[in-house]
């Protein structure tokens, strides 16, 4: 009798383990996804207004490090996560003059900026003739209320956590973020 009870007990343990395996796999996949692929990130403040609003939740693509001009990126600065647009790339000269962006002396349109004025700025003001290798010049869309490269300097590529172009919350904003 004891052997039968022992066998029954072992079968029950095996069944419990078999039932737990799918849940363990799901948890493992979620942890790996968040660690290496995608994770939610929350907008704090109004530096990207009107494109992004305070407390909006975005999907950060951690795997994406092939940036294009005006991509929205997330990076760490003094223990905070900042969300800005890439305006200038390595080897480029950035200047704002009369509320217009110039890259290497050529005018570049910023269709996402409203009627807000961007103060005149030259890259030399933060100590560079051109953006060095592995660095980016970033700015918020709300130019009058943005802690960006004009203040904090250039952002190193290793400091960029990834890019985002998808809003998850609030539900009224869900979808692709326009450049």
ABEGO torsion letter per residue (X at the ends): XAAAAAAAAAAAAAAAAAAAAAAAAAAAAAAAAAAAABBBBBBBEAAAOAABBBGBBBBBBAABABBBBGBBBBBBBGGBBBBBBBABBBGBBBBBBGGBBBBGGBBBBBAABBABBBBBBBAAAAGBABBBBGBBBBBBABAABBBBAAAAEBBBAAABAEBBABBAOBAAABEBBBX
